[in-house]
Amino acid sequence: MPERVVMYLVPVSGPPIDPIALPVDQTALRIGRHEQCELPLPQHEDRVSRFHARFDFDGARWRLTDLKSRWGTYVNGVRLMGESDLPLGEGDLIRMSPWTFMFSATARRPDSVAPEDVSSTLVRNVNDARLVDEQLGVLLESTAAIHQANEEKALAEMLIDAAMRGTGMTHAAVLRPVDATGRVQVIASRFPRAGGASAPDPTRFSRSLLNAAASGQVAELQAGMANTSESIVQMNISAALCVPIVLGSKLDGGGSATIAAYLYLDSRGPMAPRPRPNAAPFCVALGRMASLALANLKRIEIERRQAVIESELNAAAAVQKWILPQRDVCVGAFKCTGESRPGRYVGGDFFDLIDLGEDRIAIALGDVTGKGVAAGVLMTATQGFLHAALSEHGDVDRAVAAVNRFVSSRTPDERFVTAWIGVADKRNRRLTYCDCGHGYALLHVPGGEPTGLTGGDGLPIGVMRDFHYRSVTVELPESGRLLVVSDGLIEQPGIVQGQSGLEQDQFGLENVSKTLAQIPGDADAVAQLFAAVINHAGTSLLADDATAVMVRW
């Protein structure tokens, strides 16, 4: 398994704020104004919701979910809707008004450059104007090629080609903003390969021009304008244009627009030609075309990621349907209901109900750490091995010891399985069980309150190969119910009313116990328990795999 690295939310625009690290030791991080958020934003910024969004690590990648925020969460100009989440990739632009963050493995990109003129240079915004026939021809000729580009660098190259032909300028680059200090990454560039020590440096750009274009308008600098900075003079720039390439519709405080890149053009050097007439309005039209093309590329990429999510969830559901028992099973005197619902990601919950004969039944529920395909594979292997061991001899201690050796010898240190494994014997009125780091089992006798089956504590399966597990045997009541659940039900977050306002809280084992106590003995307790958790979460799409097994007798 590749080593997990710290990822950063690097502010690209918005009020001054330091890069935000996503720690490697946490898998669920909320971002917002509330003090309970693991990634807190300034509390005075009311355009950010108290619980604005959540970052989840699924074992292979970070994913982002909007938490019904007022102003919305946008990735590459696309708003996250409803209950959907999105896997994040390097360089994604995340808009949480008023900030735009770049999702990056570094707080500062080593391949970025800083624009030159720190002092202010007067620039002006550009308005629309009529284009000459030659420029219209270049636009029309370039339209198809720009919209057929299948990745950003190809789009940037085509954009530069059209811009230099339509403006007559000698230097062109497509730049990606990478932080709030104005540093940029060069996606593509083109400039004269002039020899000699006096050749202009193509990696130097005007900070004033970029700052002016950051408002969403095309910015222009011409020779003879007032307040020209010393660095502009040193670079011998006679004219320059900067075109923002925008994802979204507007750049006000609550808008969804994000500047994804800049088309930067200038003419520099003693022999640089003057820009063609109407070069600036030509770039206005070109910038709009490029914004549409880039938005389309980003939309296609997001659709591809969402298709991967759907494919993984469908695959996980198919595997679970294949290996898990039917929802409702009768084994002698026992009536059983088991249900496992996949969460947002491919996970590792499983359960099993095994008829051991002579009014005995084996009950197992397990949860593999991590998410993704690796967790699903380990879940399948563990469930199959455990089923075979219990079916062979029905001995809890022997089965747990064997599956622990099996898992320990085949998984890395960070992979293990929490599980509750028991055998109920109706004839001899015994319940023998082993809790392998799980802790979520309740015994409910009619007329009483549910009590936790807290004995038989042991390490999770796979942590220590030679660990000695010890089962516990308790009396099985004449009649009653046994409920075992996974942490997906216990830890499901939801918004609740607290003493200081709305707070986010987990459903918790206490609520599971209260819900069980209120459900009649002959009712479908599993369905009602899931309904209570969904009501708490405010969504039917749960954050994690959730499994519940009910055994009645």
Secondary structure as a PSIPRED ss2 file (coil, helix, strand):
# PSIPRED VFORMAT (PSIPRED V4.0)

   1 M C   1.000  0.000  0.000
   2 P C   1.000  0.000  0.000
   3 E C   1.000  0.000  0.000
   4 R C   1.000  0.000  0.000
   5 V C   1.000  0.000  0.000
   6 V C   1.000  0.000  0.000
   7 M E   0.000  0.000  1.000
   8 Y E   0.000  0.000  1.000
   9 L E   0.000  0.000  1.000
  10 V E   0.000  0.000  1.000
  11 P E   0.000  0.000  1.000
  12 V E   0.000  0.000  1.000
  13 S E   0.000  0.000  1.000
  14 G C   1.000  0.000  0.000
  15 P C   1.000  0.000  0.000
  16 P C   1.000  0.000  0.000
  17 I C   1.000  0.000  0.000
  18 D C   1.000  0.000  0.000
  19 P C   1.000  0.000  0.000
  20 I E   0.000  0.000  1.000
  21 A E   0.000  0.000  1.000
  22 L E   0.000  0.000  1.000
  23 P C   1.000  0.000  0.000
  24 V C   1.000  0.000  0.000
  25 D C   1.000  0.000  0.000
  26 Q C   1.000  0.000  0.000
  27 T C   1.000  0.000  0.000
  28 A E   0.000  0.000  1.000
  29 L E   0.000  0.000  1.000
  30 R E   0.000  0.000  1.000
  31 I E   0.000  0.000  1.000
  32 G E   0.000  0.000  1.000
  33 R C   1.000  0.000  0.000
  34 H C   1.000  0.000  0.000
  35 E C   1.000  0.000  0.000
  36 Q C   1.000  0.000  0.000
  37 C C   1.000  0.000  0.000
  38 E C   1.000  0.000  0.000
  39 L E   0.000  0.000  1.000
  40 P E   0.000  0.000  1.000
  41 L C   1.000  0.000  0.000
  42 P C   1.000  0.000  0.000
  43 Q C   1.000  0.000  0.000
  44 H C   1.000  0.000  0.000
  45 E C   1.000  0.000  0.000
  46 D C   1.000  0.000  0.000
  47 R C   1.000  0.000  0.000
  48 V C   1.000  0.000  0.000
  49 S C   1.000  0.000  0.000
  50 R C   1.000  0.000  0.000
  51 F C   1.000  0.000  0.000
  52 H C   1.000  0.000  0.000
  53 A E   0.000  0.000  1.000
  54 R E   0.000  0.000  1.000
  55 F E   0.000  0.000  1.000
  56 D E   0.000  0.000  1.000
  57 F E   0.000  0.000  1.000
  58 D C   1.000  0.000  0.000
  59 G C   1.000  0.000  0.000
  60 A C   1.000  0.000  0.000
  61 R C   1.000  0.000  0.000
  62 W E   0.000  0.000  1.000
  63 R E   0.000  0.000  1.000
  64 L E   0.000  0.000  1.000
  65 T E   0.000  0.000  1.000
  66 D E   0.000  0.000  1.000
  67 L C   1.000  0.000  0.000
  68 K C   1.000  0.000  0.000
  69 S C   1.000  0.000  0.000
  70 R C   1.000  0.000  0.000
  71 W C   1.000  0.000  0.000
  72 G C   1.000  0.000  0.000
  73 T C   1.000  0.000  0.000
  74 Y E   0.000  0.000  1.000
  75 V E   0.000  0.000  1.000
  76 N C   1.000  0.000  0.000
  77 G C   1.000  0.000  0.000
  78 V E   0.000  0.000  1.000
  79 R E   0.000  0.000  1.000
  80 L C   1.000  0.000  0.000
  81 M C   1.000  0.000  0.000
  82 G C   1.000  0.000  0.000
  83 E C   1.000  0.000  0.000
  84 S C   1.000  0.000  0.000
  85 D E   0.000  0.000  1.000
  86 L E   0.000  0.000  1.000
  87 P E   0.000  0.000  1.000
  88 L C   1.000  0.000  0.000
  89 G C   1.000  0.000  0.000
  90 E C   1.000  0.000  0.000
  91 G C   1.000  0.000  0.000
  92 D C   1.000  0.000  0.000
  93 L E   0.000  0.000  1.000
  94 I E   0.000  0.000  1.000
  95 R E   0.000  0.000  1.000
  96 M E   0.000  0.000  1.000
  97 S C   1.000  0.000  0.000
  98 P C   1.000  0.000  0.000
  99 W E   0.000  0.000  1.000
 100 T E   0.000  0.000  1.000
 101 F E   0.000  0.000  1.000
 102 M E   0.000  0.000  1.000
 103 F E   0.000  0.000  1.000
 104 S E   0.000  0.000  1.000
 105 A C   1.000  0.000  0.000
 106 T C   1.000  0.000  0.000
 107 A C   1.000  0.000  0.000
 108 R C   1.000  0.000  0.000
 109 R C   1.000  0.000  0.000
 110 P C   1.000  0.000  0.000
 111 D C   1.000  0.000  0.000
 112 S E   0.000  0.000  1.000
 113 V E   0.000  0.000  1.000
 114 A C   1.000  0.000  0.000
 115 P C   1.000  0.000  0.000
 116 E C   1.000  0.000  0.000
 117 D C   1.000  0.000  0.000
 118 V C   1.000  0.000  0.000
 119 S C   1.000  0.000  0.000
 120 S C   1.000  0.000  0.000
 121 T C   1.000  0.000  0.000
 122 L C   1.000  0.000  0.000
 123 V C   1.000  0.000  0.000
 124 R E   0.000  0.000  1.000
 125 N E   0.000  0.000  1.000
 126 V C   1.000  0.000  0.000
 127 N C   1.000  0.000  0.000
 128 D C   1.000  0.000  0.000
 129 A C   1.000  0.000  0.000
 130 R C   1.000  0.000  0.000
 131 L C   1.000  0.000  0.000
 132 V C   1.000  0.000  0.000
 133 D H   0.000  1.000  0.000
 134 E H   0.000  1.000  0.000
 135 Q H   0.000  1.000  0.000
 136 L H   0.000  1.000  0.000
 137 G H   0.000  1.000  0.000
 138 V H   0.000  1.000  0.000
 139 L H   0.000  1.000  0.000
 140 L H   0.000  1.000  0.000
 141 E H   0.000  1.000  0.000
 142 S H   0.000  1.000  0.000
 143 T H   0.000  1.000  0.000
 144 A H   0.000  1.000  0.000
 145 A H   0.000  1.000  0.000
 146 I H   0.000  1.000  0.000
 147 H H   0.000  1.000  0.000
 148 Q H   0.000  1.000  0.000
 149 A C   1.000  0.000  0.000
 150 N C   1.000  0.000  0.000
 151 E C   1.000  0.000  0.000
 152 E H   0.000  1.000  0.000
 153 K H   0.000  1.000  0.000
 154 A H   0.000  1.000  0.000
 155 L H   0.000  1.000  0.000
 156 A H   0.000  1.000  0.000
 157 E H   0.000  1.000  0.000
 158 M H   0.000  1.000  0.000
 159 L H   0.000  1.000  0.000
 160 I H   0.000  1.000  0.000
 161 D H   0.000  1.000  0.000
 162 A H   0.000  1.000  0.000
 163 A H   0.000  1.000  0.000
 164 M H   0.000  1.000  0.000
 165 R H   0.000  1.000  0.000
 166 G H   0.000  1.000  0.000
 167 T H   0.000  1.000  0.000
 168 G C   1.000  0.000  0.000
 169 M C   1.000  0.000  0.000
 170 T C   1.000  0.000  0.000
 171 H E   0.000  0.000  1.000
 172 A E   0.000  0.000  1.000
 173 A E   0.000  0.000  1.000
 174 V E   0.000  0.000  1.000
 175 L E   0.000  0.000  1.000
 176 R E   0.000  0.000  1.000
 177 P E   0.000  0.000  1.000
 178 V C   1.000  0.000  0.000
 179 D C   1.000  0.000  0.000
 180 A C   1.000  0.000  0.000
 181 T C   1.000  0.000  0.000
 182 G C   1.000  0.000  0.000
 183 R C   1.000  0.000  0.000
 184 V E   0.000  0.000  1.000
 185 Q E   0.000  0.000  1.000
 186 V E   0.000  0.000  1.000
 187 I E   0.000  0.000  1.000
 188 A E   0.000  0.000  1.000
 189 S E   0.000  0.000  1.000
 190 R E   0.000  0.000  1.000
 191 F C   1.000  0.000  0.000
 192 P C   1.000  0.000  0.000
 193 R C   1.000  0.000  0.000
 194 A C   1.000  0.000  0.000
 195 G C   1.000  0.000  0.000
 196 G C   1.000  0.000  0.000
 197 A C   1.000  0.000  0.000
 198 S C   1.000  0.000  0.000
 199 A C   1.000  0.000  0.000
 200 P C   1.000  0.000  0.000
 201 D C   1.000  0.000  0.000
 202 P C   1.000  0.000  0.000
 203 T C   1.000  0.000  0.000
 204 R C   1.000  0.000  0.000
 205 F C   1.000  0.000  0.000
 206 S C   1.000  0.000  0.000
 207 R H   0.000  1.000  0.000
 208 S H   0.000  1.000  0.000
 209 L H   0.000  1.000  0.000
 210 L H   0.000  1.000  0.000
 211 N H   0.000  1.000  0.000
 212 A H   0.000  1.000  0.000
 213 A H   0.000  1.000  0.000
 214 A C   1.000  0.000  0.000
 215 S C   1.000  0.000  0.000
 216 G C   1.000  0.000  0.000
 217 Q C   1.000  0.000  0.000
 218 V C   1.000  0.000  0.000
 219 A E   0.000  0.000  1.000
 220 E E   0.000  0.000  1.000
 221 L E   0.000  0.000  1.000
 222 Q E   0.000  0.000  1.000
 223 A C   1.000  0.000  0.000
 224 G C   1.000  0.000  0.000
 225 M C   1.000  0.000  0.000
 226 A C   1.000  0.000  0.000
 227 N C   1.000  0.000  0.000
 228 T C   1.000  0.000  0.000
 229 S C   1.000  0.000  0.000
 230 E H   0.000  1.000  0.000
 231 S H   0.000  1.000  0.000
 232 I H   0.000  1.000  0.000
 233 V H   0.000  1.000  0.000
 234 Q H   0.000  1.000  0.000
 235 M C   1.000  0.000  0.000
 236 N C   1.000  0.000  0.000
 237 I E   0.000  0.000  1.000
 238 S E   0.000  0.000  1.000
 239 A E   0.000  0.000  1.000
 240 A E   0.000  0.000  1.000
 241 L E   0.000  0.000  1.000
 242 C E   0.000  0.000  1.000
 243 V E   0.000  0.000  1.000
 244 P E   0.000  0.000  1.000
 245 I E   0.000  0.000  1.000
 246 V E   0.000  0.000  1.000
 247 L E   0.000  0.000  1.000
 248 G C   1.000  0.000  0.000
 249 S C   1.000  0.000  0.000
 250 K C   1.000  0.000  0.000
 251 L C   1.000  0.000  0.000
 252 D C   1.000  0.000  0.000
 253 G C   1.000  0.000  0.000
 254 G C   1.000  0.000  0.000
 255 G C   1.000  0.000  0.000
 256 S C   1.000  0.000  0.000
 257 A C   1.000  0.000  0.000
 258 T E   0.000  0.000  1.000
 259 I E   0.000  0.000  1.000
 260 A E   0.000  0.000  1.000
 261 A E   0.000  0.000  1.000
 262 Y E   0.000  0.000  1.000
 263 L E   0.000  0.000  1.000
 264 Y E   0.000  0.000  1.000
 265 L E   0.000  0.000  1.000
 266 D E   0.000  0.000  1.000
 267 S E   0.000  0.000  1.000
 268 R E   0.000  0.000  1.000
 269 G C   1.000  0.000  0.000
 270 P C   1.000  0.000  0.000
 271 M C   1.000  0.000  0.000
 272 A C   1.000  0.000  0.000
 273 P C   1.000  0.000  0.000
 274 R C   1.000  0.000  0.000
 275 P C   1.000  0.000  0.000
 276 R C   1.000  0.000  0.000
 277 P C   1.000  0.000  0.000
 278 N C   1.000  0.000  0.000
 279 A H   0.000  1.000  0.000
 280 A H   0.000  1.000  0.000
 281 P H   0.000  1.000  0.000
 282 F H   0.000  1.000  0.000
 283 C H   0.000  1.000  0.000
 284 V H   0.000  1.000  0.000
 285 A H   0.000  1.000  0.000
 286 L H   0.000  1.000  0.000
 287 G H   0.000  1.000  0.000
 288 R H   0.000  1.000  0.000
 289 M H   0.000  1.000  0.000
 290 A H   0.000  1.000  0.000
 291 S H   0.000  1.000  0.000
 292 L H   0.000  1.000  0.000
 293 A H   0.000  1.000  0.000
 294 L H   0.000  1.000  0.000
 295 A H   0.000  1.000  0.000
 296 N H   0.000  1.000  0.000
 297 L H   0.000  1.000  0.000
 298 K H   0.000  1.000  0.000
 299 R H   0.000  1.000  0.000
 300 I H   0.000  1.000  0.000
 301 E H   0.000  1.000  0.000
 302 I H   0.000  1.000  0.000
 303 E H   0.000  1.000  0.000
 304 R H   0.000  1.000  0.000
 305 R H   0.000  1.000  0.000
 306 Q H   0.000  1.000  0.000
 307 A H   0.000  1.000  0.000
 308 V H   0.000  1.000  0.000
 309 I H   0.000  1.000  0.000
 310 E H   0.000  1.000  0.000
 311 S H   0.000  1.000  0.000
 312 E H   0.000  1.000  0.000
 313 L H   0.000  1.000  0.000
 314 N H   0.000  1.000  0.000
 315 A H   0.000  1.000  0.000
 316 A H   0.000  1.000  0.000
 317 A H   0.000  1.000  0.000
 318 A H   0.000  1.000  0.000
 319 V H   0.000  1.000  0.000
 320 Q H   0.000  1.000  0.000
 321 K H   0.000  1.000  0.000
 322 W H   0.000  1.000  0.000
 323 I H   0.000  1.000  0.000
 324 L C   1.000  0.000  0.000
 325 P C   1.000  0.000  0.000
 326 Q C   1.000  0.000  0.000
 327 R C   1.000  0.000  0.000
 328 D E   0.000  0.000  1.000
 329 V E   0.000  0.000  1.000
 330 C E   0.000  0.000  1.000
 331 V E   0.000  0.000  1.000
 332 G C   1.000  0.000  0.000
 333 A C   1.000  0.000  0.000
 334 F E   0.000  0.000  1.000
 335 K E   0.000  0.000  1.000
 336 C E   0.000  0.000  1.000
 337 T E   0.000  0.000  1.000
 338 G E   0.000  0.000  1.000
 339 E E   0.000  0.000  1.000
 340 S E   0.000  0.000  1.000
 341 R E   0.000  0.000  1.000
 342 P C   1.000  0.000  0.000
 343 G C   1.000  0.000  0.000
 344 R C   1.000  0.000  0.000
 345 Y C   1.000  0.000  0.000
 346 V C   1.000  0.000  0.000
 347 G C   1.000  0.000  0.000
 348 G C   1.000  0.000  0.000
 349 D E   0.000  0.000  1.000
 350 F E   0.000  0.000  1.000
 351 F E   0.000  0.000  1.000
 352 D E   0.000  0.000  1.000
 353 L E   0.000  0.000  1.000
 354 I E   0.000  0.000  1.000
 355 D E   0.000  0.000  1.000
 356 L E   0.000  0.000  1.000
 357 G E   0.000  0.000  1.000
 358 E C   1.000  0.000  0.000
 359 D C   1.000  0.000  0.000
 360 R E   0.000  0.000  1.000
 361 I E   0.000  0.000  1.000
 362 A E   0.000  0.000  1.000
 363 I E   0.000  0.000  1.000
 364 A E   0.000  0.000  1.000
 365 L E   0.000  0.000  1.000
 366 G E   0.000  0.000  1.000
 367 D E   0.000  0.000  1.000
 368 V E   0.000  0.000  1.000
 369 T C   1.000  0.000  0.000
 370 G C   1.000  0.000  0.000
 371 K C   1.000  0.000  0.000
 372 G H   0.000  1.000  0.000
 373 V H   0.000  1.000  0.000
 374 A H   0.000  1.000  0.000
 375 A H   0.000  1.000  0.000
 376 G H   0.000  1.000  0.000
 377 V H   0.000  1.000  0.000
 378 L H   0.000  1.000  0.000
 379 M H   0.000  1.000  0.000
 380 T H   0.000  1.000  0.000
 381 A H   0.000  1.000  0.000
 382 T H   0.000  1.000  0.000
 383 Q H   0.000  1.000  0.000
 384 G H   0.000  1.000  0.000
 385 F H   0.000  1.000  0.000
 386 L H   0.000  1.000  0.000
 387 H H   0.000  1.000  0.000
 388 A H   0.000  1.000  0.000
 389 A H   0.000  1.000  0.000
 390 L H   0.000  1.000  0.000
 391 S H   0.000  1.000  0.000
 392 E H   0.000  1.000  0.000
 393 H H   0.000  1.000  0.000
 394 G C   1.000  0.000  0.000
 395 D C   1.000  0.000  0.000
 396 V H   0.000  1.000  0.000
 397 D H   0.000  1.000  0.000
 398 R H   0.000  1.000  0.000
 399 A H   0.000  1.000  0.000
 400 V H   0.000  1.000  0.000
 401 A H   0.000  1.000  0.000
 402 A H   0.000  1.000  0.000
 403 V H   0.000  1.000  0.000
 404 N H   0.000  1.000  0.000
 405 R H   0.000  1.000  0.000
 406 F H   0.000  1.000  0.000
 407 V H   0.000  1.000  0.000
 408 S H   0.000  1.000  0.000
 409 S C   1.000  0.000  0.000
 410 R C   1.000  0.000  0.000
 411 T C   1.000  0.000  0.000
 412 P C   1.000  0.000  0.000
 413 D C   1.000  0.000  0.000
 414 E C   1.000  0.000  0.000
 415 R C   1.000  0.000  0.000
 416 F C   1.000  0.000  0.000
 417 V E   0.000  0.000  1.000
 418 T E   0.000  0.000  1.000
 419 A E   0.000  0.000  1.000
 420 W E   0.000  0.000  1.000
 421 I E   0.000  0.000  1.000
 422 G E   0.000  0.000  1.000
 423 V E   0.000  0.000  1.000
 424 A E   0.000  0.000  1.000
 425 D E   0.000  0.000  1.000
 426 K C   1.000  0.000  0.000
 427 R C   1.000  0.000  0.000
 428 N C   1.000  0.000  0.000
 429 R C   1.000  0.000  0.000
 430 R E   0.000  0.000  1.000
 431 L E   0.000  0.000  1.000
 432 T E   0.000  0.000  1.000
 433 Y E   0.000  0.000  1.000
 434 C E   0.000  0.000  1.000
 435 D E   0.000  0.000  1.000
 436 C E   0.000  0.000  1.000
 437 G C   1.000  0.000  0.000
 438 H C   1.000  0.000  0.000
 439 G C   1.000  0.000  0.000
 440 Y C   1.000  0.000  0.000
 441 A E   0.000  0.000  1.000
 442 L E   0.000  0.000  1.000
 443 L E   0.000  0.000  1.000
 444 H E   0.000  0.000  1.000
 445 V C   1.000  0.000  0.000
 446 P C   1.000  0.000  0.000
 447 G C   1.000  0.000  0.000
 448 G C   1.000  0.000  0.000
 449 E C   1.000  0.000  0.000
 450 P C   1.000  0.000  0.000
 451 T E   0.000  0.000  1.000
 452 G E   0.000  0.000  1.000
 453 L C   1.000  0.000  0.000
 454 T C   1.000  0.000  0.000
 455 G C   1.000  0.000  0.000
 456 G C   1.000  0.000  0.000
 457 D E   0.000  0.000  1.000
 458 G E   0.000  0.000  1.000
 459 L C   1.000  0.000  0.000
 460 P C   1.000  0.000  0.000
 461 I E   0.000  0.000  1.000
 462 G C   1.000  0.000  0.000
 463 V C   1.000  0.000  0.000
 464 M C   1.000  0.000  0.000
 465 R C   1.000  0.000  0.000
 466 D C   1.000  0.000  0.000
 467 F C   1.000  0.000  0.000
 468 H C   1.000  0.000  0.000
 469 Y C   1.000  0.000  0.000
 470 R C   1.000  0.000  0.000
 471 S C   1.000  0.000  0.000
 472 V E   0.000  0.000  1.000
 473 T E   0.000  0.000  1.000
 474 V E   0.000  0.000  1.000
 475 E E   0.000  0.000  1.000
 476 L C   1.000  0.000  0.000
 477 P C   1.000  0.000  0.000
 478 E C   1.000  0.000  0.000
 479 S C   1.000  0.000  0.000
 480 G C   1.000  0.000  0.000
 481 R E   0.000  0.000  1.000
 482 L E   0.000  0.000  1.000
 483 L E   0.000  0.000  1.000
 484 V E   0.000  0.000  1.000
 485 V E   0.000  0.000  1.000
 486 S C   1.000  0.000  0.000
 487 D H   0.000  1.000  0.000
 488 G H   0.000  1.000  0.000
 489 L H   0.000  1.000  0.000
 490 I H   0.000  1.000  0.000
 491 E C   1.000  0.000  0.000
 492 Q C   1.000  0.000  0.000
 493 P E   0.000  0.000  1.000
 494 G E   0.000  0.000  1.000
 495 I E   0.000  0.000  1.000
 496 V E   0.000  0.000  1.000
 497 Q E   0.000  0.000  1.000
 498 G E   0.000  0.000  1.000
 499 Q C   1.000  0.000  0.000
 500 S C   1.000  0.000  0.000
 501 G E   0.000  0.000  1.000
 502 L E   0.000  0.000  1.000
 503 E E   0.000  0.000  1.000
 504 Q E   0.000  0.000  1.000
 505 D E   0.000  0.000  1.000
 506 Q E   0.000  0.000  1.000
 507 F C   1.000  0.000  0.000
 508 G H   0.000  1.000  0.000
 509 L H   0.000  1.000  0.000
 510 E H   0.000  1.000  0.000
 511 N H   0.000  1.000  0.000
 512 V H   0.000  1.000  0.000
 513 S H   0.000  1.000  0.000
 514 K H   0.000  1.000  0.000
 515 T H   0.000  1.000  0.000
 516 L H   0.000  1.000  0.000
 517 A H   0.000  1.000  0.000
 518 Q H   0.000  1.000  0.000
 519 I C   1.000  0.000  0.000
 520 P C   1.000  0.000  0.000
 521 G C   1.000  0.000  0.000
 522 D C   1.000  0.000  0.000
 523 A C   1.000  0.000  0.000
 524 D C   1.000  0.000  0.000
 525 A H   0.000  1.000  0.000
 526 V H   0.000  1.000  0.000
 527 A H   0.000  1.000  0.000
 528 Q H   0.000  1.000  0.000
 529 L H   0.000  1.000  0.000
 530 F H   0.000  1.000  0.000
 531 A H   0.000  1.000  0.000
 532 A H   0.000  1.000  0.000
 533 V H   0.000  1.000  0.000
 534 I H   0.000  1.000  0.000
 535 N H   0.000  1.000  0.000
 536 H H   0.000  1.000  0.000
 537 A H   0.000  1.000  0.000
 538 G C   1.000  0.000  0.000
 539 T C   1.000  0.000  0.000
 540 S C   1.000  0.000  0.000
 541 L C   1.000  0.000  0.000
 542 L C   1.000  0.000  0.000
 543 A C   1.000  0.000  0.000
 544 D C   1.000  0.000  0.000
 545 D C   1.000  0.000  0.000
 546 A E   0.000  0.000  1.000
 547 T E   0.000  0.000  1.000
 548 A E   0.000  0.000  1.000
 549 V E   0.000  0.000  1.000
 550 M E   0.000  0.000  1.000
 551 V E   0.000  0.000  1.000
 552 R E   0.000  0.000  1.000
 553 W C   1.000  0.000  0.000
